[in-house]
Amino acid sequence: MTPRKKLEGLVAATVTPMTPDGQINLSVIHQYVDYLVSEQNVKNIFVNGTTGEGLSLSIQERKQLAEEWMCQGKDKLDHVIIHVGALSLLESQELARHAAAIDASGIAVIAPSFFKPRNKDELLGFLQKVASEAPTVPFYYYHIPALTGVKIRVEELLDGIREQIPTFQGVKFSDTDLLDLAQCINKNEREQFVFLYGVDEQLLSALAIGTNGAVGSTYNYLGRKTNLMLQAFAKPDLALAQKYQFLMGEFLSFVIKLGFGVAQTKAVMTFVSGIPMGPPRLPLVSASEEFIAKAKAKLESIVWPDGD
Ligand SMILES: CC(=O)N[C@@H]([C@@H](O)[C@H](O)[C@H](O)CO)[C@@H](O)CC(=O)C(=O)O
């Protein structure tokens, strides 16, 4: 995947396709890549993260998925970021070495969330031990405090981080604390780091603060629309950008009220793309037929500014 251009724009947090009996389904990844590129205009992916149920997969499955995405994405995708975080440092290191061996364009690590780091130094200690196993691969910290319970501010973490992690490249910032994000971007004067926002329904606010792009689940099926929002923002046509954000928000607030998570994302992606994404893995359970019918009707009822 070399040479590497700077990561910016949209990154789809991929779901992990599964067969009806719950095995990973590598056979549809080829189709999935083509769909993202040609139908959604999205050429960056984030594999084995939250949406990909990374922490519910075995190490072997995570390696197989990473390999398949790399193989099918060759010459089609710009960036394949592999999430290698795990509760066990040794497993995380093993995944980091594997990602390096298959030439992934980046690795990301979530904070361990059973025994949690209590402060910046403990978190950095863990991240450093993983990053150093892949010494030529750009490293991203994956900040998602609502799921990990690790609330160490990113602004604090960034201080001197390159001295400990020379490959540190940026943050996947999946939090609503825009003050923390703003302080990070304000400190990033030389623009050596990238900040990718991860709360899709608030992306426009993060763009105004100066984020470089976004990683999220909705870019699997609303990537084309969100790209139009990014273009409107860059133009600048704020009214048009707001229109896109409001419409995405209308869909998301509707499904969030029904109960929305990874299982529902898999269902939405299945009916929008036509690619069978299969069920989630326990403890997640499949979206109900009622959810699917309502979500589909809602999405179809939205009239987008581009006339779709
Ligand atoms: C908690 C969660 O799943 N957040 C999603 C969002 O894309 C989220 O689905 C979206 O904003 C809708 O709420 C991403 O931040 C997760 C993500 O990028 C990942 O799968 O690693």
The ligand as a MOL file (V3000), in Angstrom:
LIG
                    3D

  0  0  0     0  0            999 V3000
M  V30 BEGIN CTAB
M  V30 COUNTS 21 20 0 0 0
M  V30 BEGIN ATOM
M  V30 1 C -20.0710 4.2080 18.8320 0
M  V30 2 C -19.9150 3.9970 17.3580 0
M  V30 3 O -20.1840 2.9400 16.8720 0
M  V30 4 N -19.4820 5.0240 16.6680 0
M  V30 5 C -19.2790 4.9620 15.2250 0
M  V30 6 C -20.0470 6.0600 14.5220 0
M  V30 7 O -19.8250 5.9910 13.1540 0
M  V30 8 C -21.5400 5.8920 14.8010 0
M  V30 9 O -21.9870 4.6590 14.3300 0
M  V30 10 C -22.3410 6.9930 14.1110 0
M  V30 11 O -21.8600 8.2410 14.5260 0
M  V30 12 C -23.8350 6.8590 14.4110 0
M  V30 13 O -24.1000 7.1680 15.7460 0
M  V30 14 C -17.7900 5.0970 14.9030 0
M  V30 15 O -17.1850 6.1270 15.6410 0
M  V30 16 C -17.1260 3.7620 15.2270 0
M  V30 17 C -16.0100 3.4950 14.3570 0
M  V30 18 O -15.5540 4.3290 13.6340 0
M  V30 19 C -15.4830 2.1320 14.3320 0
M  V30 20 O -16.1880 1.2700 13.8980 0
M  V30 21 O -14.3800 1.8950 14.7570 0
M  V30 END ATOM
M  V30 BEGIN BOND
M  V30 1 1 1 2
M  V30 2 2 2 3
M  V30 3 1 2 4
M  V30 4 1 4 5
M  V30 5 1 5 6
M  V30 6 1 5 14
M  V30 7 1 6 7
M  V30 8 1 6 8
M  V30 9 1 8 9
M  V30 10 1 8 10
M  V30 11 1 10 11
M  V30 12 1 10 12
M  V30 13 1 12 13
M  V30 14 1 14 15
M  V30 15 1 14 16
M  V30 16 1 16 17
M  V30 17 2 17 18
M  V30 18 1 17 19
M  V30 19 2 19 20
M  V30 20 1 19 21
M  V30 END BOND
M  V30 END CTAB
M  END
